Amino acid sequence: MPLDFSLAGKTYDSVDIAIDQADIERYAAASGDENPRYRVGPDQVAGPVFPVVPGFPLMMAVAADPELNVGNPLMIVHGEQEIVYHRPMRGGETLVFTPSLVKVEDKGKGAVYVVEVAAATQSAERMTDQYATIFVRGGGSGGERPASETVAQPVRGSVAAEFTRHVDVGMPARYAEASGDHNPIHLDEAVAMAVGLPGVINHGLGTLSLVAGGLVDHVADGDVTRLARLWVRFTDMVLPGSDVETTVWESGNRSYLFETTRPDGTVVMSGIIEVRSS
């Protein structure tokens, strides 16, 4: 059955979540990010992709909403992720997280929904806004796919950085423990192959967290507090035991485009990172 396309705008109950310093350090370690700012200590701040950790259970709760009618969770694909940073998260804070459905759209055979998880302090100071765009295979009406809107693409300027990161075979298990995402396609060879994958694949957000460390190093001088926005579109899978290569281009006004590929040139994700002045 298709999703309920009338649910756009639905807001769910807010949840108070305590941010633990050890969780921040554990996530950075699972992401292969050695930036000392993420280690437990008085100056610790959360890494660029860490907000997905407290946000993940809330995104999954929306997916499980019977009114939305997602059905089999193995049929969902994480298409895009965006994080807008108002100020960095720190261990020891208790934050208020509020999930909502931004949109639910029919895409013919499939469907797309967008979940926002807004985080704020208990005094209502905005922390982060994150958006997950989820594609549901078989979740559409089955009719003709609506035409996509034409969006002007940012212009690539000169190359600002190039770097390579290795996705070791143990990363999916470490990332699952640190993030709370235990989807079996990242952990169980038989389940992954049963849904048509060549085997266990790396978490998309795991690959992003691995690459984001390099992005912060190259465009923000290693200072995560300068980040204003990170947006990524996931376009292909990454197999554990392989390398990923990232190219970063200047795009004007402290904005950068990036593209991450497998060694054979297949693009696995592309995105935008925006930074504030130092």
C-alpha atoms as one frame of an Amber mdcrd trajectory, in Angstrom:
protein
   0.000   0.000   0.000   1.218   3.559  -0.655   2.257   5.971   2.061  -0.270
   8.424   3.436   0.655  11.524   1.445  -1.601  13.738   3.593   0.662  13.455
   6.671   3.072  16.229   5.669   3.322  18.693   8.539   2.652  16.163  11.286
   4.626  16.923  14.478   5.500  14.360  17.114   6.087  14.695  20.846   9.364
  16.296  21.920  11.886  14.177  23.794  14.564  15.251  26.272  17.906  13.524
  25.591  21.093  13.866  27.623  24.260  14.176  25.533  27.055  12.037  26.970
  30.716  12.992  26.539  31.685   9.339  26.111  29.168   8.948  23.290  30.713
  11.899  21.425  34.198  10.369  21.702  32.932   6.874  20.802  31.219   8.161
  17.662  34.351   9.999  16.535  36.431   6.851  17.040  33.947   4.744  15.053
  34.101   7.379  12.308  37.881   7.266  12.117  38.027  10.940  13.141  41.051
  11.735  15.325  40.243  15.432  15.881  41.172  16.051  19.556  38.148  18.341
  20.034  35.903  15.262  20.164  37.712  13.582  23.057  36.316  13.734  26.579
  37.480  16.926  28.298  36.456  20.467  29.224  36.713  21.784  25.633  34.968
  18.839  23.973  32.395  19.476  21.246  30.476  17.021  19.090  31.733  16.094
  15.637  29.938  17.213  12.471  27.721  14.144  12.013  27.211  13.264  15.703
  23.758  14.955  15.852  22.377  11.957  13.938  23.028   9.768  17.003  20.374
  11.300  19.298  18.242  12.011  16.232  18.268   8.450  14.863  15.718   6.864
  17.253  13.304   9.705  16.564  13.676   9.304  12.798  13.006   5.577  13.187
   9.968   6.293  15.365   8.533   8.378  12.514   9.240   5.519  10.092   7.294
   3.211  12.429   4.262   5.525  12.551   1.391   3.265  11.384  -0.342   6.256
   9.782   2.662   6.827   7.509   2.477   3.164   6.419   6.130   2.525   5.566
   5.745  -1.234   6.085   8.950  -3.291   5.780  11.877  -1.156   7.062  14.221
  -3.038   4.719  12.459  -1.251   1.840  13.649   2.195   2.908  16.718   3.900
   1.423  18.420   6.932   2.970  18.572   9.379   0.064  19.768  12.663   1.577
  20.880  14.104   4.907  21.174  17.754   5.917  22.373  19.261   9.177  22.102
  22.988   9.928  24.310  24.073  12.842  23.329  26.945  15.141  25.845  26.069
  17.848  27.827  22.901  18.594  26.523  20.136  20.849  28.461  19.471  24.037
  28.509  16.551  26.435  26.599  17.042  29.680  23.746  18.989  28.087  20.163
  17.777  28.076  18.540  18.859  24.820  14.972  18.907  23.551  14.492  17.030
  20.266  11.318  17.535  18.241  10.636  15.332  15.179   8.209  16.208  12.395
   7.280  15.159   8.877   8.242  17.932   6.462   6.877  16.243   3.336   5.491
  12.956   2.014   5.561  12.675  -1.789   4.364  10.151  -4.333   7.123   9.147
  -6.770   5.190   6.589  -8.812   6.424   3.137  -7.849   8.184   4.579  -4.805
   7.647   7.413  -2.360   9.758   9.930  -0.464   9.289  11.389   2.982  11.417
  13.960   4.808  11.849  13.916   8.574  13.083  16.978  10.457  14.560  16.600
  13.930  15.068  19.980  15.589  17.305  20.161  18.663  17.286  22.998  21.174
  18.370  23.679  24.730  15.764  23.560  27.472  15.706  27.359  27.328  14.754
  27.108  23.609  18.146  28.105  22.169  18.391  26.447  18.768  21.142  23.839
  18.435  20.764  21.895  15.173  18.116  21.200  12.580  18.580  17.952  10.689
  16.615  16.579   7.777  16.605  13.011   6.502  15.158  12.304   3.058  13.985
   8.694   2.889  12.965   6.795  -0.271  10.515   3.927   0.220  10.644   1.266
  -2.494   7.111   0.253  -3.418   5.619   3.046  -1.311   4.133   5.042  -4.194
   0.728   4.944  -5.847   2.066   2.963  -8.806   1.044   5.678 -11.217   3.232
   7.714 -13.534   6.166   9.284 -11.737   5.654  13.052 -11.373   8.194  15.249
 -13.129  11.029  16.428 -10.873  11.480  20.126 -10.265  14.444  21.702 -12.014
  16.817  23.197  -9.446  19.736  25.451 -10.339  22.998  23.694  -9.502  25.839
  25.464  -7.656  28.898  26.198  -9.768  32.156  24.359  -9.112  35.117  26.658
  -8.755  38.733  25.677  -8.289  39.689  22.481  -6.470  40.140  23.230  -2.753
  41.164  19.769  -1.543  41.471  16.110  -2.449  41.798  13.281   0.066  41.293
   9.526   0.423  39.810   7.604   3.345  39.827   3.829   3.933  36.644   2.024
   5.006  38.030  -0.908   6.963  36.101  -4.153   7.287  35.280  -3.532  10.937
  33.724  -0.109  10.421  30.062  -1.210   9.999  30.088  -3.058  13.348  31.828
  -0.184  15.173  29.554   2.387  13.582  26.432   0.374  14.479  27.451   0.325
  18.144  28.316   4.028  18.252  25.298   5.258  16.268  22.560   2.835  17.310
  21.854   1.908  13.673  21.811  -1.896  13.658  20.143  -2.345  10.262  21.158
  -5.913   9.298  22.148  -4.971   5.737  25.245  -3.419   7.350  25.988  -6.367
   9.619  24.586  -9.620   8.224  25.847 -10.929   4.870  22.827 -13.208   4.351
  20.272 -10.448   4.995  22.146  -8.015   2.726  22.242 -10.522  -0.130  18.574
 -11.455   0.416  17.563  -7.873  -0.448  19.746  -7.791  -3.575  22.984  -6.332
  -2.250  26.401  -7.846  -3.057  27.036  -8.261   0.664  27.295  -6.114   3.773
  27.532  -2.423   2.859  28.806   0.471   4.914  26.278   2.773   6.560  25.720
   5.838   4.382  26.038   8.059   7.444  29.123   6.094   8.422  30.755   6.958
   5.113  29.649  10.568   5.569  31.141  10.678   9.078  34.431   9.314   7.728
  34.548  11.929   4.961  33.247  14.784   7.116  36.377  14.635   9.255  38.447
  15.399   6.162  36.065  18.155   5.124  36.381  19.883   8.501  40.167  19.596
   8.316  40.402  21.050   4.812  37.748  23.797   4.732  37.409  24.771   8.414
  40.996  24.313   9.613  39.859  21.462  11.867  37.413  23.715  13.765  33.982
  22.036  13.756  32.428  25.057  15.496  32.757  26.970  12.216  30.317  24.688
  10.380  27.056  26.294   9.278  25.525  23.565   7.107  26.268  20.111   5.738
  24.100  18.527   3.038  24.703  15.247   1.244  22.969  13.041  -1.326  23.765
   9.322  -1.190  23.976   7.809  -4.674  25.691   4.426  -4.383  26.953   1.847
  -1.912  30.366   1.529  -0.264  31.773  -1.909   0.531  33.886  -2.396   3.678
  37.561  -2.926   2.899  37.646  -0.291   0.143  38.826   3.299  -0.257  36.737
   6.376  -0.965  38.197   9.441  -2.674  36.822  12.953  -2.113  37.286  16.085
  -4.194  36.259  19.487  -2.812  35.569  22.578  -4.953  35.167  26.202  -3.923
  31.691  27.535  -4.638  31.811  31.077  -3.279  30.852  32.770  -0.008  32.563
  30.118   2.180  30.561  27.363   0.509  32.172  24.221  -0.927  30.931  21.384
  -3.102  32.275  17.888  -2.617  31.994  14.536  -4.341  33.071  11.159  -2.981
  33.785   8.250  -5.307  34.897   4.650  -5.214  38.296   4.000  -6.842  36.495
   2.998 -10.072  35.040   6.521 -10.284  31.487   5.645  -9.199  30.047   8.553
  -7.200  28.765   7.353  -3.826  27.761  10.737  -2.438  27.917  14.425  -3.257
  27.119  17.458  -1.198  27.673  20.955   0.096  29.479  22.181   3.196  29.194
  25.783   4.372  31.462  27.355   6.984  31.517  30.542   9.007  34.515  32.847
   9.072  37.109  32.090  11.734
